[in-house]
Amino acid sequence: MSTRKVNIIGAGISGLSLGCYLQMNGYETQIFEKHNIPGGLCTSWEKSGYTFDGCAHWILGSDTGSSFYKVWNELIDMRKVQWVNHDIRMFIEVKNNRDKYGSNTFRFYTNLDKLQDYLIDIAPEDEQEIRAFIKPMRIIQKFDMPPIMDELPLIPSIIRGVKMARYAEFLFWFLKLLGQTNYTFAQKLKNPFLKESFEMLYDGEEVNLLVIYFPMASFDKKSAGYPLGGSLKFAERFEQRYLELGGKIHYHTPVHKILTENGVAKALEVRHGKIHPSDLTISCADWYLTTFELLEGRFVNKAMLDLKEGRSLEVFFSVMQVSFGINKDLSHLPHLTRYPLQQPIVSPDGTTYDRMEVHIYNYDPAMAPEGKSSVIVSFYTKNREFWIDHRKNNRAEYRRIKADFAEKVLQQLDQRLGGIRQFVEVTDVATPATILRYTGNWKGSAQGLMAGKNFLAPVPIKFKFPGLKNFYYASHWNRPSGGLPIAIMSGRQLAQMICKEDGKRFTVSKDW
C-alpha cells in the first residue's frame, strides 16, 4: 500500500499528538492552523516582558505516579520538562464560618495523609466522613487505570480480561461515587466551616466528586505538576516532535471548507481558495466549527443537533481573565487563592461575582522579570455571547467595557494585596471573544463539555460523523471535561483506529 496522505485541521495538542502518532506509523501528514503558534487552548502570551498563562495549572501524568506519564513520554522526553508540585493545591477562604483556630481559610493539601490529618484536626466530629472521603483516592492510586487500551487479538484480550478482574474493587467504588458531589458530601458534615469549604470548592458550583478524586490521586504521587515556562512552551515541545517526525504545519492557514463528494471527504479548501486533497481528512479543531461551518451541518444526527441547541450536555464555562504585570515581588503570598469579596463585582455582561480567584505565578521565573510578579484573576461566565457580540459589532465599546471591568478587579486586588496599584505596569483582559478569536473554541469555552453531576453522560461527538467516509474527528470535545489528557488520548486512540482499519500494527517510536 502506498503512503496515505492525511490532512489535519488544528495544531492544538490533539492535532499535534495525532500527527505524531500517524507519522510514526507511516502516514504522510500535514496540519493546517489558523494561528501562528501551536497549542490551541494550551497557550500563554507575552506582554511587555510579562507572560500570562491561559491554560495549565497542572498536568495529569507529570511523573511516573500516573499511567498518563507513559502517554506523554511517547511524544516528548518528559525528563526534560521541569515540574513544580505544590504542597497546597489552593487556599479557599469562606465567608460565614471559621475553623477552631479562628481562620476562615481552607487549605486543600495535595498530600493525602496531610490532607486527612488536617481535616480531622479542624473537624474531629466528622472523622468518619473524612476517612470515607480520602479512601477512594487511595483506591484509585492502587488501581491506576491505564489510559492506553490497545486493540488486541481474541486470546490476549481474554487474558487481559482476567487481569482486569482485579479492578473489581475499583469498579465498586467508581459506581458508588457516580452520584456523589461536593454538595452531597458537604451535607453529611457536622462542622460548619468544613461544610462551607466543600460547597465552595468550585465557587458554589456542584461537581461530581470523581472530578476531585482522580486529580487528587495524582497530586499525592506528585504526578500532577505544573510545567515551568508555561503552557505555550509545553505545547512547543509537541510541535518540535511532530516536525522531527517529518510532519508539516501550515500556520496562518485557516480552513474554509471540507470538500466532500458523494459522502466522501476529499480535500480542504483554505484561504485564497487553495485546495489540498488527501486520502483522509481529520479535524482536531473545534467541533461546532467543524460540523456546522466547514461541513455545513450536512453530516449530523439527532444527538449532535441536541447538543448544538442546548438540549443535552452543558458547554464548559468561559473565562474572564484579567492579568496584571506588577513591579513588585509577591513571592511571599500563596500561589492560588479563592476568597469572598467585600463588595461584589458586577461584570458588563451582567454576571455578579462575590468571590475572586487570584493566581500569583511566584513559582515560575519565566512569567515575570526578576523582582516582579505576574498575577492572573479569573472569573467564570456563561454570558459569553455578550462579549462575542460586542467585539464583533462595536469594537470601541468592547475595549471600553474591558477596561472598566479591569478597573473594578484592580480596585479589589489593590485592597487585597496591600496597595499594588502604583506598581502595575501591564494590564491584559481576555474574554470569551478572545478565546473564540484565537482558538475557535465553541462559545469561547475554556474547555469542552461539562462533566457536572453525571460523570458518565454519553457524548454525541464521535471519531466518525454519520454519513461521511474518509473523515475523522478528535479533540477534547470527545469526552466530558476535556482538558489536555483527553486531547492527547483522543489523538492517540484515533491513530490506533486508523491503523487497525488499514490493517497496520500500531507502533510508537522514540529516542529516549
N, C-alpha and C positions, 0 to 999 in steps of 0.2 A: 504494500500500500504506500502510495506517495505521501509525503508530508502534508497534513491537513492544515490549512490556513484558518486562523481564528482571529476575529475582530472582537475586542473587549472595550466596552464603554465604561470609563471611570477609572482613575488611578488612585482610588482610596485603598484602604487595607484589603478589602475583598478583591478588588481588581488586581492589585499587585500580587497578593498571595496566589490567586488563581493563575495569573500569568506565570509565576514562578513554577508552580506545580506542572502546568502544561508544558512549559519549556523543558523541564526535567524529563518529561515523558514523550519528547519527540515532536511536539506540535510547534508550528511557527505562528507566534502571536504578535499582535501589536495593540497598544492601548491608546484610546482617544480620550483626552482630558481637556475640559474647557478652561481650567485654571492653568497657572504657570508653575504650580508646585504640586507634589504628590500629597497623599494623605486623606483627602476629603475632609470629613469631620475630625479626623485625628490631626489637629493643626494648632499652631501658635503663630503669633505675628510680632514683629518688632516695630517700635516707635520711639524715635529719639533716644536710642540706647537701652530702652526697657523692652522686655519681652513679656507678652501676655499670652497665657495658655488657654485654649478653648476646649480642652478635652480631658486628658488622662490625669486624674488624681492618683490612680493606682491601676495596675495591670495584673489581671489574674494569670498566674503562671510565671512570675518573675524569677522563681528559683525552683529547684527540684522538688520542693514540698508539694507541688501541684502537677498533675499529669499534663496540664496545658503547657508546661515548660517544654516538653518534648516537641509540641507542635510549633511553638515559636522558634525553637532551636533548629528545626528543619530548614528554616528560611534565613535566619540570621544567627550569628555567633553570639549567643546570649551572655557569654563570659565577658564580652567586650562592652556590655552595657553596664553602667554604674547605677545602682539602685539605692533608693532611700526607703527605709522601713520605719515608720513612725511608731513610737511606743503608745501613743494615744491617737486613735483614728480621727476623733473630733471631740470638741468641747461643746456641750449643749446646755445653754442657760434656760431655765424655766422661769415662769413669771409668778406663779402663785404659791410655790412651796419651797422649803429649804430642807437640806439633809440635817442629820443630827449634829453636824458641826457648824451649822448656820450658813452653809454655802448653797447657792442656787445653781451651781454648775455641775452637770453630769459629765463624767469622764468615761468615754467609750474606749476602753483599753483594747489593744489588738491582741495581747496575750490572754488566752482564755483563763488560765489559772489566776492571773492578776485581776481580770475582769470579774470572775466569780468571787474571789476574796473581797474585792471592792464592793460588789453588790450586796453580799451577805453582811459586810460590815455596816453599811448605811441602812440596810433593811433586814435585820435578822428575823423579823416576823415573817418574811417572805422566802426564807431559805429553801423550802421545799420547791417552790415555783422557780426560784433562781437556778437551782440544780437541774430542774427539768428543762429550763431554757438553754443551759450550757450543754447538756448531754447530746442533743442531736448534732451539734457541731463536732463533737468528738467522734460520733458515728460516721459522719461524712468524711472525716480525716482517715478513719480506719478503712473505709471502703471508697477511697477516692476514685470516682467513676472515670475510666479512661475515655477521653473525648474522641480518640481515634478508633473508629469501628470499621475496619476494612471488610470488604466483601470476601467471604471465604467459601471454599467448596463445602459440600454437604457434611462429610465426616469431620473435618476440622471445626465446622460450625457446631456440630453436636458436642464435640469435646469442649469447645468454648462455653457452650450452654451449661454443661455440667459445672465448669469452673465458676460460671456466673451465678450458680445456685448459692454460693457463699454470700451473695449480695442480698439474700432474703431479709436479713436484719435491716439493711439499709432501706430496702423497699418498704418494709413495715413502717419505719419512721417517716419515710418520704410521704407515704399515703396518709399517715396520721397528721402530718403537718400541712397538708394541702389547704385545709380550710382555716388555718390559723393565721392571724395577722398581728401586727404590733398592737392594734386596738384590743383584740380578743385577749391577748396576753396581759395587757395593762389592766383589763377588767378583773383579772384574777389576783391582782396585787393589793395588799393592805396598805403599804407605805405610800402616802400621798405624793411625796417627792419622786419616788421611783415610777409610780403610775404616770405622772405627768411627763416624766422624762421619756418614757417609751411612746407615749402619744405624740411627742414632739420629735421623734427620730427623723421623720420626714416632713417636718414643719406642719404637722396636723393632718397629713395625708395617711390613709390606711393602706398598708402594703403587706403582702404575704410574707410571713417570717422566713420563707425559703430565700427570699431576696437578701435577707440579712445573713442567714446561716451559711450559704455557700461561700461568699467572700470572706466571712469571718473565719471559717475553717482554714482558709489560705493565709489570711493575715497572721494568724497564730503561728504558722510554719514559716513566716517571713517569705511568703511566695505571692505577695500582692503588693509589690513595691512600686514606687514612682521612678520613672527613668530620668536621670539627671540630663538637663538640656531641654526637656520638654517634649511635647507631642510631635511637633514637626521634625525634630531631629530623629525621633524614633521612627517616624514614617519614612524618612530619607534612607534609613538602613534597608528597608524593603525595596525601595526604588533602586538602590545600588545593586542589590542582589538580583533583581529582575534584569537589569541591564547587563550584568555579568553573565547571566544565563543566555544572553542573546536576544532578549526581548527589545521591542521598540516602543517608545512613548511619543505621541504627538501632542504636545502641550499647545495651549491657545487654540484648540480644535474642538469646538462644541459639535456634537452630533445633532443634526436637524431632523433626521428621519431614518427609521429602519425600513429598508426596502424589502418587500415581500412579493412573491409570485406564486399563485395557487396554493397559498397556505404554507409556503416555504420561505424562510429568511434567506435573503440573497446577498445583501450588501448594506453598507452605511452611506448615507449622504451627509457630508459635513459642510462646513462653511464654504462659500463661493461655489456651491453646487457640485463639489468634487465627490466622486463615487469611489468607495473602497469595497470591492467584492471579497467574499470569503466563503469557506466551506461551512463554518459555524459562526454564529453571531451570539455574543454573550453580553448582557447588560449587568454591570455591577454599579450602576448609577441608581438614582432614586427610583422607587417602584412606581410612583404616580407619574413622574416624567416619562418613564419607560412605557407604561401601559397606555396612558391616555393622551400623550403627546407624540412620542416617537413612533408608537404603533397605532395611534389614533383611536384607541378603545375598541379595536376590531377583534381582539383575542382575549375575551374575558368570560367569566362565569358569574353566577349569582353571588357567590361568596366575595369575589373581588369587587363587585358593584356595591354590595352591602358595606364593605369596608370604606369605599370611596364616599358613600353617603352617610357615614357615621352610624350605621346600624349594627356594627359588631364591635371589634376591639377599638379601644381608645388610642389615639396617637399620643406619643410621649410629649410632655410639656416642651415648650420652647423656653429659651433663657434670655433674660435681660442681663447682660454682663457689663458692669461699669468698672473700668480698670484705671488705676492710678499709679503713676511713677512718682515716688516720693523720695526727696533728697534727705533721707533720714534713716538711720539704722534701727530696724524694728525686730532684730533677731531675738530679743528677749520676750517677745509676745508669742502666744500659741499660734500654730500654723493654720488651724481651721476652727472657727468658732461660729456657732449659730446662737443668736440671742434675741430677746424681745426688744422692741423699740419703745422709747418713752412716748414718742409721737408717731403714729402710723404715717407711712409714705403712700401717697396716692399717685399711682402711675398715670401718665397721659392716656393710657389705654383703658383706664377705669379700674384696674386692679388695686386693691388696698393691701399693703404689706404691713403687718405688725411685727414681723421678725426679719432679721437680716443675716446673711451668711458672708463672713469675711475670711478670705483666704490670703494669707501672707506667705509669699514664696521666699521665706528667710532661710530655707534649707537648700536652695539651688542657686549657686553663684552666677549661673548663666542668665538668670532672669533680670538682673539689675547690676549696674556698675557697683564697685566696691563702696561700702558705706551707705548705699541707697537700697530702696525696697520696692518691689513690685507687689501691689495689693489689688486683689480682684474681689468685687462684691457681686454676688449672683442672686437673681430672683427668677422664680418660675412664673410663666404666664401662659394662659390659654387664649388670650385675646391677641393672637399673633396676626390675624388679618388686619387689625388696626394699623400695625407698623408696616406691614407689607403694602397695604393700600396707600398709606401716607407717602412712603418712599416713591411709589410708582406715580402718584398723582399730584403731589405737592412737595417737591424736594426741599424747598426752603423751609416750609413748616416742619417737615420731618427733622431737619437739622436743629431747628429751634426747640422742639419738644424733647429731643435727645439731650440737648444742653440743659434744659430745665430739669429733667429727671436726674441728670448727673449732679446738678447743684443740690437737689434735695438729698441725694445719697451722701454727698460730701459733707453737708451740714451734720448728718448723723455720725458719719465716720470721724469728723473732727471732734465731736463730743466724746466719742468712744475712745479714740486713741490719744486724747490729751493734747489737742491743738496741733494738727498736722497741715492745716490749710496752707500756711505760708511756705510749706516745703513741697507742695505739689508742683511738679514740673510737667507732667503729662497726664491728660485725661483722655480716655478712649471709651466709647459706648458701642457695644454690639447688641443688635436687636434681632428679633426673628427675621426681619428683612435682610440683615447681614448674613445670617446663616443660609437663607434661601439664595441670596445672591452668589455667594462663594461656593456653596456645596450642592445647591439644588435640592436639599433635603425637604421633603414634602411639608408644607405649612411652617417651614422654619423650625421643625422639630429638632431637639437636641440629640435625640437618638432615633429609635424606631417606634415600635408599638409597646404600650404599657403592659406590664405583667399584671399589675393590680392585684385583686383578690384571687383571681383564677390563674394560677401559675401555669396550668397545662391547657389553657384555652387554645383551640386549633387556630393556626394562622393560614389565611387563604392565599398567601404569596408563596408559590411553589417554585421549584427549579425549572419546571416546564409550564408554559402557558397553553391553555386549551386551544386546539386547532392550529397550532403553529409548529412546524418542524424546523430542525436545524437552528433552534433558538433556545437559549437558557437564561435563567436569571439567578443571581446570587448576591446577597448583601446582608447587612444587619437587619433588614426588614423580614428576613425569612423566619425569625423566631422572636417571641416576646422579649422585651427589654433591650434587645440589640446589644450594642457595645462592641469593643474590639475583639473579645473572644469569639462572639458569634460571627463577626466579619471574617476572621481568618478561617474559622471552621466551615463557613458556607463556601468559601473558595476552595478549600481542600476537598470537601465532600463532593462538590460538583466536578472537580477534576477526576476524582475516583469514578464518578458515574460515567463521565465521558470515556474514560479509559475502558471501563467494563463494556460499554456499548460498542466500542471499537475493537473489542477482543484483545485489549492490551493489559498487561500486568502493571498495575500502578506502582511506581517506584519513586524513591526520594534520594537525591544525591546531594552531598555536602562535603566540604573540605576540612571540617573541624571535628 
